[in-house]
Amino acid sequence: MAWPGSFTPRPTPRPRHTRRGFSQLETVLAAALGVVVVFGATAIIGVMGRTDRSLEVRTVSMMQMASLRLALQRAFSGLVTTTVEDAPGIAGTSIEVTDEEGATTRRSLSYAELVAIRSEVEAIPEVWQRDLPVEDLPRLILRQDRTPSYLGGPVSPTGTQYIQSFEVVVEEPPAGMGWPVDLDPFEAAELEESVAGYRGIFELREDDEDLGGWAMWWRPLRPDGTPYTLDTDRRHGINAIRLASGIESLTWNVFYRNERLNAYQASAADDLPAYVEIEVRALSGLYASWIFEVQWATGPEVDMPDLGGAAAPPTGQGGQGGDAGGEAG
């Protein structure tokens, strides 16, 4: 009970605590930071993806380079040559000469004579259009491939010279089995046991993959230089084997005595180069330069599918490899 005129204090109201909201500036900064984080994460994921794809392309390119090197090593370590007596007149780089006493020997061609032979090499028509006799085809032909309709351009990717092709006669196919699809397995086994030469060609063609560039193919040929398929698009022939793709540039050279040549032909062992050099640059950035020592054996050249029911080809005499053609320059 309060006395009259007395003062009764009122209770003090409790303060109300309210949560403070984000300002407009803070909201904008938070949104910008979120965008930066999202774009940063996306960029990192993209870089990782591109790195993975680049590593994948480089890994595939390294594997193809290794396969190409193995195929080339197999080819040049098992060339099959003719004897000096059987060598065609235009096939070699040495000729027979008779001295005053009537003795017959062989001498190396002069530089002018070699240039003339190299001109004959470049003048040889395309392999599937040849009309030359079989005995006139050299066992080894390095030449400039002047077929722009099949290459998509007249010059090499480096623009320095024409695309080159290398045609050889080997003891066994350097890539895969390489036998024609209609060849009986027993005939293939018989061929593997004999010493005989089978013609084929290393050639560059436009790559039909997304990487672009060029592809190196190995194509078996008949002794007359024609392919085992009538398909004019040689990239899709039944017997053609693609060894490597994504090639930016590729050049061949052979070392004969003290000369380094980019066009050459030979049939006899005395005319073979000592070494074969190849330089390859891939679109992936890989670069390789290999030198192969030439090894050989003497034997006949045969047509694989025509051996069915026929006698086995005669066995040739083996030869020493690497010394033919003299020392490399």
TIVOGU-12777 format. One record per residue (C-alpha): x, y, z; residue in one letter. Coordinates in steps of 0.1 Angstrom, whole numbers, always signed. Each point is the difference from the previous one (the first is absolute). Example, Ala and Ser with C-alpha at 12.3 -4.5 7.8 and 13.67 -1.06 7.14 Angstrom:
TIVOGU-12777
[atom [+123; -45; +78]; 'A']
[atom [+14; +34; -7]; 'S']
//
This chain:
TIVOGU-12777
[atom [+0; +0; +0]; 'M']
[atom [+14; +33; -10]; 'A']
[atom [-3; +32; +20]; 'W']
[atom [-17; +30; -17]; 'P']
[atom [+24; +21; -19]; 'G']
[atom [+27; -27; +0]; 'S']
[atom [+19; -9; -33]; 'F']
[atom [+0; -35; -12]; 'T']
[atom [+27; -7; -26]; 'P']
[atom [-10; -17; -32]; 'R']
[atom [+19; -31; -11]; 'P']
[atom [+26; +8; -26]; 'T']
[atom [-8; -17; -33]; 'P']
[atom [+25; -26; -13]; 'R']
[atom [+19; +10; -31]; 'P']
[atom [-9; -19; -31]; 'R']
[atom [+29; -17; -19]; 'H']
[atom [-5; +0; -38]; 'T']
[atom [+22; -18; -25]; 'R']
[atom [+18; +23; -24]; 'R']
[atom [-4; -8; -37]; 'G']
[atom [+26; +0; -28]; 'F']
[atom [+6; +33; -16]; 'S']
[atom [-2; +3; -38]; 'Q']
[atom [+38; +3; -2]; 'L']
[atom [+6; -32; +19]; 'E']
[atom [-25; -18; -22]; 'T']
[atom [+17; +11; -31]; 'V']
[atom [+34; -10; +13]; 'L']
[atom [-12; -34; +10]; 'A']
[atom [-16; -6; -34]; 'A']
[atom [+33; +11; -17]; 'A']
[atom [+20; -23; +22]; 'L']
[atom [-23; -29; -8]; 'G']
[atom [+4; +6; -38]; 'V']
[atom [+38; +1; +4]; 'V']
[atom [+0; -33; +18]; 'V']
[atom [-23; -16; -26]; 'V']
[atom [+20; +13; -29]; 'F']
[atom [+33; -10; +17]; 'G']
[atom [-12; -35; +6]; 'A']
[atom [-13; -3; -36]; 'T']
[atom [+34; +12; -13]; 'A']
[atom [+19; -24; +21]; 'I']
[atom [-22; -29; -12]; 'I']
[atom [+4; +12; -36]; 'G']
[atom [+38; +2; +4]; 'V']
[atom [+1; -35; +15]; 'M']
[atom [-21; -13; -28]; 'G']
[atom [+22; +16; -27]; 'R']
[atom [+31; -13; +18]; 'T']
[atom [-15; -35; +0]; 'D']
[atom [-8; +2; -37]; 'R']
[atom [+34; +13; -8]; 'S']
[atom [+16; -27; +20]; 'L']
[atom [-22; -26; -17]; 'E']
[atom [+9; +13; -35]; 'V']
[atom [+37; +1; +9]; 'R']
[atom [-1; -35; +15]; 'T']
[atom [-18; -13; -32]; 'V']
[atom [+26; +18; -21]; 'S']
[atom [+29; -15; +20]; 'M']
[atom [-15; -35; -4]; 'M']
[atom [-4; +5; -38]; 'Q']
[atom [+35; +13; -3]; 'M']
[atom [+13; -31; +18]; 'A']
[atom [-21; -22; -24]; 'S']
[atom [+13; +19; -30]; 'L']
[atom [+36; -4; +11]; 'R']
[atom [-4; -37; +6]; 'L']
[atom [-16; -5; -35]; 'A']
[atom [+29; +20; -16]; 'L']
[atom [+26; -19; +18]; 'Q']
[atom [-16; -33; -11]; 'R']
[atom [-1; +11; -36]; 'A']
[atom [+36; +13; -3]; 'F']
[atom [+15; -29; +19]; 'S']
[atom [-15; -25; -25]; 'G']
[atom [+3; +14; -35]; 'L']
[atom [+2; -25; -29]; 'V']
[atom [+23; +8; -29]; 'T']
[atom [+9; -15; -33]; 'T']
[atom [+34; -13; -11]; 'T']
[atom [+22; +23; -20]; 'V']
[atom [-7; -20; -31]; 'E']
[atom [-38; +3; +4]; 'D']
[atom [+0; +36; +9]; 'A']
[atom [-20; +22; -25]; 'P']
[atom [+20; +25; -20]; 'G']
[atom [-17; +30; +16]; 'I']
[atom [-3; -14; +35]; 'A']
[atom [+35; +6; +15]; 'G']
[atom [+25; +27; +5]; 'T']
[atom [+29; -20; -13]; 'S']
[atom [+7; -12; -36]; 'I']
[atom [+21; -26; -16]; 'E']
[atom [+32; +11; -18]; 'V']
[atom [+25; -20; -20]; 'T']
[atom [+36; +9; +2]; 'D']
[atom [+26; -3; -28]; 'E']
[atom [+8; -36; +9]; 'E']
[atom [-37; -10; -3]; 'G']
[atom [-6; -4; +37]; 'A']
[atom [-35; +11; +11]; 'T']
[atom [-3; +19; +33]; 'T']
[atom [-25; +24; +15]; 'R']
[atom [+5; +36; +9]; 'R']
[atom [-21; +26; +18]; 'S']
[atom [-18; +26; -20]; 'L']
[atom [+12; +36; -2]; 'S']
[atom [-21; +27; +16]; 'Y']
[atom [-14; +10; -35]; 'A']
[atom [-10; -36; -7]; 'E']
[atom [-16; -3; +34]; 'L']
[atom [-20; +32; -6]; 'V']
[atom [-12; -15; -33]; 'A']
[atom [-11; -32; +18]; 'I']
[atom [-18; +21; +27]; 'R']
[atom [-19; +17; -28]; 'S']
[atom [-11; -34; -13]; 'E']
[atom [-12; -9; +35]; 'V']
[atom [-21; +31; +3]; 'E']
[atom [-14; -7; -35]; 'A']
[atom [-14; -34; +10]; 'I']
[atom [-39; +2; -2]; 'P']
[atom [-23; -9; +29]; 'E']
[atom [+2; -35; +12]; 'V']
[atom [-34; -11; -10]; 'W']
[atom [+4; +14; -35]; 'Q']
[atom [+34; -14; -9]; 'R']
[atom [+5; -18; -33]; 'D']
[atom [+37; -8; +5]; 'L']
[atom [+11; -36; -2]; 'P']
[atom [+5; -16; +34]; 'V']
[atom [+38; -5; -5]; 'E']
[atom [+3; +38; -5]; 'D']
[atom [-13; +9; +34]; 'L']
[atom [+28; +6; +26]; 'P']
[atom [-2; -18; +33]; 'R']
[atom [+4; +34; +19]; 'L']
[atom [-16; +32; -13]; 'I']
[atom [+2; +33; +20]; 'L']
[atom [-17; +26; -20]; 'R']
[atom [-21; +32; +1]; 'Q']
[atom [-37; -7; -1]; 'D']
[atom [-15; +24; -26]; 'R']
[atom [-36; -9; +4]; 'T']
[atom [-19; +31; +12]; 'P']
[atom [-34; -15; -7]; 'S']
[atom [+7; -26; +27]; 'Y']
[atom [+19; +23; +23]; 'L']
[atom [-22; +31; +0]; 'G']
[atom [+30; +22; -9]; 'G']
[atom [+31; -1; -22]; 'P']
[atom [+26; +5; +28]; 'V']
[atom [+9; -14; +34]; 'S']
[atom [-14; +16; +32]; 'P']
[atom [+34; +18; +4]; 'T']
[atom [-3; +14; -35]; 'G']
[atom [+36; -10; -8]; 'T']
[atom [-5; -30; -22]; 'Q']
[atom [-25; -25; -13]; 'Y']
[atom [-14; -27; +22]; 'I']
[atom [+22; -30; -2]; 'Q']
[atom [-8; -37; -2]; 'S']
[atom [+23; -30; +6]; 'F']
[atom [-6; -32; -19]; 'E']
[atom [+20; -30; +12]; 'V']
[atom [+1; -38; -5]; 'V']
[atom [+2; -16; +34]; 'V']
[atom [+4; -35; +14]; 'E']
[atom [-32; +2; +21]; 'E']
[atom [-26; +27; +4]; 'P']
[atom [+11; +26; +25]; 'P']
[atom [-35; +7; +14]; 'A']
[atom [-25; -27; +10]; 'G']
[atom [-3; -30; -22]; 'M']
[atom [-4; +20; -31]; 'G']
[atom [-12; -30; -20]; 'W']
[atom [-29; +4; -25]; 'P']
[atom [-33; -10; +15]; 'V']
[atom [-5; -27; -26]; 'D']
[atom [+33; -17; +8]; 'L']
[atom [-3; -35; +15]; 'D']
[atom [+16; -3; +35]; 'P']
[atom [+21; -30; -11]; 'F']
[atom [+14; +21; -29]; 'E']
[atom [+8; +28; +25]; 'A']
[atom [+18; -24; +22]; 'A']
[atom [+20; -13; -30]; 'E']
[atom [+9; +36; -9]; 'L']
[atom [+13; +7; +35]; 'E']
[atom [+24; -29; -2]; 'E']
[atom [+14; +10; -34]; 'S']
[atom [+25; +27; -9]; 'V']
[atom [-19; +21; -25]; 'A']
[atom [-8; +37; -5]; 'G']
[atom [-34; +16; +3]; 'Y']
[atom [-5; +35; -13]; 'R']
[atom [-16; +28; +20]; 'G']
[atom [+0; +37; +4]; 'I']
[atom [+2; +25; +28]; 'F']
[atom [-21; +30; -10]; 'E']
[atom [-15; +32; +15]; 'L']
[atom [-36; +7; -6]; 'R']
[atom [-25; +26; +14]; 'E']
[atom [-12; -11; +34]; 'D']
[atom [-38; -6; +2]; 'D']
[atom [+0; +5; +38]; 'E']
[atom [-10; +31; +19]; 'D']
[atom [+36; +8; +8]; 'L']
[atom [+7; +8; -37]; 'G']
[atom [+35; +0; -14]; 'G']
[atom [+14; -31; -17]; 'W']
[atom [+0; -38; +6]; 'A']
[atom [+28; -25; -8]; 'M']
[atom [-13; -31; -17]; 'W']
[atom [+16; -33; -9]; 'W']
[atom [-15; -16; -31]; 'R']
[atom [+10; -34; -14]; 'P']
[atom [+5; +0; -38]; 'L']
[atom [+3; -26; -27]; 'R']
[atom [+34; -4; -17]; 'P']
[atom [-12; +22; -28]; 'D']
[atom [-7; +28; +25]; 'G']
[atom [-38; -3; -1]; 'T']
[atom [-20; -3; +33]; 'P']
[atom [-19; -31; +10]; 'Y']
[atom [-33; +19; -2]; 'T']
[atom [-16; +19; -28]; 'L']
[atom [-12; +27; +24]; 'D']
[atom [+15; +33; -14]; 'T']
[atom [-3; +16; +35]; 'D']
[atom [+31; -15; +14]; 'R']
[atom [-8; +12; +35]; 'R']
[atom [-28; -25; +3]; 'H']
[atom [+15; -30; -17]; 'G']
[atom [-5; -34; +16]; 'I']
[atom [+37; -7; +4]; 'N']
[atom [+12; +35; +9]; 'A']
[atom [+11; +5; +36]; 'I']
[atom [+1; +34; +16]; 'R']
[atom [+32; +2; +21]; 'L']
[atom [-3; +35; +14]; 'A']
[atom [-24; +30; -3]; 'S']
[atom [+2; +37; +10]; 'G']
[atom [+33; +5; -19]; 'I']
[atom [+9; +36; -7]; 'E']
[atom [+30; -7; -22]; 'S']
[atom [+22; -30; -10]; 'L']
[atom [+32; -2; -20]; 'T']
[atom [+21; -29; -13]; 'W']
[atom [+37; +0; -8]; 'N']
[atom [+24; -28; -9]; 'V']
[atom [+38; -1; +5]; 'F']
[atom [+19; -15; -29]; 'Y']
[atom [+37; +3; +3]; 'R']
[atom [+6; +36; +9]; 'N']
[atom [-33; +14; -12]; 'E']
[atom [-33; +7; +17]; 'R']
[atom [-27; -4; -26]; 'L']
[atom [-38; +6; +1]; 'N']
[atom [-7; -20; -32]; 'A']
[atom [+16; -34; -7]; 'Y']
[atom [-5; -34; -15]; 'Q']
[atom [+19; -33; +1]; 'A']
[atom [-4; -37; -6]; 'S']
[atom [+34; -17; +6]; 'A']
[atom [+16; -2; +34]; 'A']
[atom [+30; +20; -12]; 'D']
[atom [-23; +29; -7]; 'D']
[atom [-19; +1; +32]; 'L']
[atom [+5; +30; +23]; 'P']
[atom [+17; -6; +33]; 'A']
[atom [-25; +19; +21]; 'Y']
[atom [-36; +13; -3]; 'V']
[atom [-9; +32; +19]; 'E']
[atom [-35; +11; +8]; 'I']
[atom [-12; +32; +18]; 'E']
[atom [-35; +2; +13]; 'V']
[atom [-18; +29; +16]; 'R']
[atom [-35; -6; +15]; 'A']
[atom [-28; +25; +6]; 'L']
[atom [+2; -9; +37]; 'S']
[atom [+35; +16; +1]; 'G']
[atom [+20; -32; +0]; 'L']
[atom [+31; -2; -22]; 'Y']
[atom [+20; -30; -9]; 'A']
[atom [+31; -6; -21]; 'S']
[atom [+10; -36; -7]; 'W']
[atom [+29; -15; -20]; 'I']
[atom [-4; -37; -9]; 'F']
[atom [+29; -22; -12]; 'E']
[atom [-10; -19; -32]; 'V']
[atom [+2; -38; +2]; 'Q']
[atom [-8; -22; -29]; 'W']
[atom [-3; -35; -15]; 'A']
[atom [+1; -12; -36]; 'T']
[atom [-31; -16; -13]; 'G']
[atom [-28; +1; -26]; 'P']
[atom [-30; +23; +0]; 'E']
[atom [-33; -18; +0]; 'V']
[atom [-37; +7; -2]; 'D']
[atom [-16; -14; +32]; 'M']
[atom [-34; -11; -12]; 'P']
[atom [+14; -16; -31]; 'D']
[atom [+20; -26; +20]; 'L']
[atom [-29; -23; +7]; 'G']
[atom [+7; -34; -13]; 'G']
[atom [+34; +11; -14]; 'A']
[atom [+34; -10; +11]; 'A']
[atom [+16; +19; +28]; 'A']
[atom [+22; +29; -11]; 'P']
[atom [+37; -8; -1]; 'P']
[atom [+19; +8; +31]; 'T']
[atom [+24; +30; -4]; 'G']
[atom [+33; +4; +15]; 'Q']
[atom [+2; +23; +30]; 'G']
[atom [+22; +31; +0]; 'G']
[atom [+18; +22; +25]; 'Q']
[atom [-19; +31; +10]; 'G']
[atom [+12; +35; +4]; 'G']
[atom [+31; +0; -21]; 'D']
[atom [-17; +2; -33]; 'A']
[atom [+2; +35; -16]; 'G']
[atom [+32; +10; +19]; 'G']
[atom [+3; +22; +30]; 'E']
[atom [-26; +26; +8]; 'A']
[atom [+8; +36; -6]; 'G']
//
